Amino acid sequence: MGVRSGVWLRILVFIGFALGIAAFIALLLYHGAGDIFDAVGAAGWGLLAVSAFHLIPLAIDAHAWRILIPPAHRRPGLLFSCRLRWILESVNGLLPAAQVGGEFVRARLASFRSIPLPVAGGAATVDVTLAAVTQALFALVGIGGLAAHVADADDGLLLALSCGLAAFAALIWLFFWFQKAGPGRIVAGLVRRISRRPASGPSGGELDQAINQIYAQRKILAIAFAWRLLGWVVGAGEIWIALWALGSPVTVWDAIILESLLQLVRGVAFIVPAALGVQEGALLGLGIAFGLAPETGLALSLVRRVRDLSLGIPGLIAWQLSEGFAAGWRRRR
């Protein structure tokens, strides 16, 4: 059953990737690839500024994860946690990992620093859960903000709002389904598969125990929740900077709405690697709702793609170097 489900998942990822590429190319050609790339080129320093600013929400999310490690274990430092978060986002953003595979890569790398693999896997599970819940709340804020903008709009925009509400409900359902499915068993299989050491990997019972131990830290859990929510909000600064550099500035509130709904669409379309085509379509439609030209919406998406590549490619290299150093250390032992 597990092998068969894995094959179907790879097929779905491949189909999503193919459709994403087709949608991406079609949108560029329809709206004029030349004009869009000219707009991105005119952004100039904005490309660097967006990539640099992304380090702030990255650090916030990294801190939210590190404080989930129970006090009985040595918590990693902020710099090391940021490095792991950087690699996680690189894996999720550039590889067909369904936007969660990076979590288990982070758990494996964290275990190299004397954090037991069940604890690292448990922290990954709880962090994914907090990310989903806070993203849903953040999306609800965006949907409410969009409702104010489309109060007098046509049926197409109202339909988009209804789809957003349906996507929000789907996220809530997925959250409860994951909790009832026994996260320890699921995460144990993924961690063992990524670690390439099935015999020595953690068991579902060990992971469930680690997860329950983390959930028992109510105060720390609330603090991590707040940091996670803050990370989503601060991330809207990238859109604000990018649109300012593209010559189409918006208010901070509008940037928050755009970011929240963009992340909602990306979350729902998690099966599409890097949300290719999905992100472009979302920013095209949302941009029009906020009075942006179609070319500007697509240019904004390309600015985000440049950020993903400029940070993601070095992140994948750092991951492979970490694996290489760890393999060499094991051989020496």
N, C-alpha and C positions, 0 to 999 in steps of 0.2 A: 504493500500500500504506500509506504513512504517513498520508494523508488518511483512508483507510478505517479504520485503527486508531484515529485520533484521534476519529472519529465514534463508534465503538464505546465508547471510553473515556468520552466525554461521556454516552452513553446509560447506561452502567453507573453513573456518578456520580449521574445523575438518579434512577435506580432506587434506588440506595442511600440517597439523600437522602429520597426518598418513603417508603421502608420505615422509615428511621430516625425520621422525624417520626411515623409511625403507631405505632411501638413506644414512642416517648417519651410520646405522649398516652395510649396504652393503659395504660402502667405508672402514670402519674399518676392516671388515673381509677380504676383497679382498687384502688390502695392509698390512695386518698383524697387528692386534690390539696390540700384545705384543711389537713389535718394536716401534710402535707409542707411547704407554704409557711409554716405557723405555726412549724415547727421551724427553717426557714431564717431567718425573721424573728427568732426567739429567739436565734439565733447572734450577732446584733448586731455587736460589734466584731470577731468572728471573721472576718467577710467581708473586712474591711480588712486584718486580720493575715495572712490567707492570700495575698491579692494582694501585700502588701508582702514576705512571706517568699519569694515566687516569684522575686523579683529576685536572690536568692542563687544558686539553681541556674542561672538565666539567665546570670549573670555567669560562672559556672564553665564552662558550655557555650561562651560567647563566647570565653573565654580559650583553651579547647581548640582552637577554630577558628583564632584569630589566630596561634597559634604554629606552625600548619601552613604558613603562608606562608614560602617559602624565604628565608633571610637575605639573598640577593642583592637582594631587593625590600624596599621600606620597609614593615614590618609596621604595620598600623593600631593605634592606641592602644586601651586597654581600654574607655574610654568609647564611642568610635566603634564598636567591636566589639559592645558591649552594645546600642547603638542598632540595629545591623544584626540582631542576634539577636532583639531585641524585634519588629522589623518582620517577620522570618522567621516567628516564632511567630504573629503576628497573621494573616499570610497563610494559614499552614497550619491555624490554628484556626478561622478565620471564613469562608474562601473554599473553594470546591470545587477544591482544589489537590492532592488525594490525599496530603496531609501531606508532600509533598516540593517543591511548587512554590515555597515560600518560600526554599528553598536557592538557586534560580536568580535570584530577586529580589535576594537578598543578594549574589550574585556580580555582578550588574549594578550595584548601588549601590556595591559595593567598587571597581569599575572607575572610578567617578567620582573616586576618591582616588588616582589614578595607579597602581593595581594592574592589570597587564595582565589582560584578560578571560580568556585561557586559564589564567593562574595562579589567578584567582579561581574559575573554573569547576572547575579541578583540586582546589583546596582544598575546594570544595563536595562534590565526588565522594568524596574521601577522608573528609571529615567524616561524610557519610551512611553510608559503610562502617563507620567506627568506631562510629557511633551504633547501627547494626544489630547489630554483634558484641557491644558492651557491653550492649545491651538484651537480647540473647539470654542472655548470662551472668547478668545481673540477674534475668531471668525464671527461669532455672534455680534460682537461690537461692530465689525465691519459691515455685516448685513444690515444692522440698524442704521449705520451711517449711510449706506447705499440707499436704503429706503427713503431717507430724507431727500436724497438727490434725485430719485426717480418718482417722486410723488406725482409729478405732472408729465411723466414720460410715456412713451408708447408701450404697446403690449410686449414688444421684444425685451425691453429692459425689465419689465415686471416679471416676465418668464425667467429671466436670468436670476432675479432675486428669489423666485420660488425654487429654482434649482439649487441655489445656495442654501436655502433652508433645508431642502431634502438632503443635501450633502452633509449638513451639520447633524441631522438626525442619524444618518448612516454612520458617522464617526462615533456618536454616542453608542449606537448598537454594537459596533465593532469593539469598542472599549469593554462593554459588559461581556461580550462573547469571549474575548481573550481572557478575562478574569475567570470565567466558568470553565474554560477549556483546560485549565491546569498549566499555567505558564512555565512551571519548573520543568515538566516533561518536554515541552516544545523548545525552550531555550537550551536545555541540556543537549538535545539532538543537534541544534545549530552550532553550539559552542564546540562540541566534539568534532563536528564535521569540519569547522574552520581550523581547529587546532591540529587536525590531521593525526590525532593520537586518541582514537576511539576507546582504547582499553583504559587509558588513564584519565579520560575526561570525567567531568562531574556527573553525578546521577541526578535524576529529577528530584529525589528526596532532598539531596543536599542543596539544590537550588531553591526549592520551595522553602526550606528552612532559612536560607539566607534572605530570600525575599520577605518572608514573614518578619524576620528580625529587623529589616530595614523599615517595613511598614509600621512596626511597633514604635519607632522613633517619631512620634506624632509631631513634636515641636520642630525637629529637623526636617521632617517631611513638609510641614507648612512653609518653612523657610525656603526649601528647595523649590516648592511650588511657586512662591513669590518671585524667586530669581528667574525661573523658567518663563513666567508670564512677562517679566520685565525684558527678558531677552527678545521675545516676539515684538514688543512695542519698540524697543530701541532699534531693531532691525529695519524699521520703517525709514530710518535716517538714510539708508542707501538709496531708496527711491527718491527722497527729497533732494539729496545731493545730485543724483543722476539727472533728474528732470531740470534742476537748476543749471547744470552744465549743458544740457541739451537745448537750453533756451526756452523751456516751457515750465517755469516754476509753479509749484502748487503750495498750498498751506501745509503745515505739519499734520493737521487733522486729516486732510485729503490723502497725504502720504500714508498715514496709519491705515486708513480704509483700504487703499490700494494694496498695501502689503498684506493685510489680514485676509483679504479675499484671494489674492494671488497664492498665499500659502495654503488656503483652504482647497483651491483647485489642484495645486500640486499634491496635497495630501490625498485627495480622492483619487487622483490619477497616479498613485504610487507605482503601479505596475509598469508605467512607461519610463524607461531609463532617462534620468536627468529631466523628466517632464518635457522632452523634446517635442516641439509643436504645441503641446498643451499650454506651456507658459506663454508662448507667443500669441496664441489665440486668446488667452485670458487677458493679457495686457492690452491687446488690440481692442477687445470689447469693453473692458473697464476704462481704458483711456478715452474712448469715444464718449462714455457716460460722463466723464469729467472734463469734456471739452478739448481733449487732446487730439491732434491729427493722427490718422492711422499710422503714418510713417514714424511719428514720435513714439507711439506705443511699441512698435516693433523695434525701434532703435533702443528703447529702454530695456527690452528683453535682451538685445545683443550686448548691451553694457553689462547686464547680469551674467551673460555667458562669458564675457571676457574676464569678469571677476572669478567665475568658477574655474576657468582654465588657468589663470595666473596664480591662484592659490592651490588649485586641485592637483595640477601636474607635479609641482614640488612636493605636495603632500603624499602622493602615491610613491614618489621616489623615497621619501623619508620612511614610509611604511616598509618598503622592500629592504632598505638599509637596516631598519630595526630587526626585521626577520633574519637578515643575514648575520648581524652581530649576535643575535640570540642563538642561531644555529651553530656558529663558530664557538660560542661559549659552551654549548652542550657537548660539542665534539671534544673540546679540551678537557672537560670533566670526565 
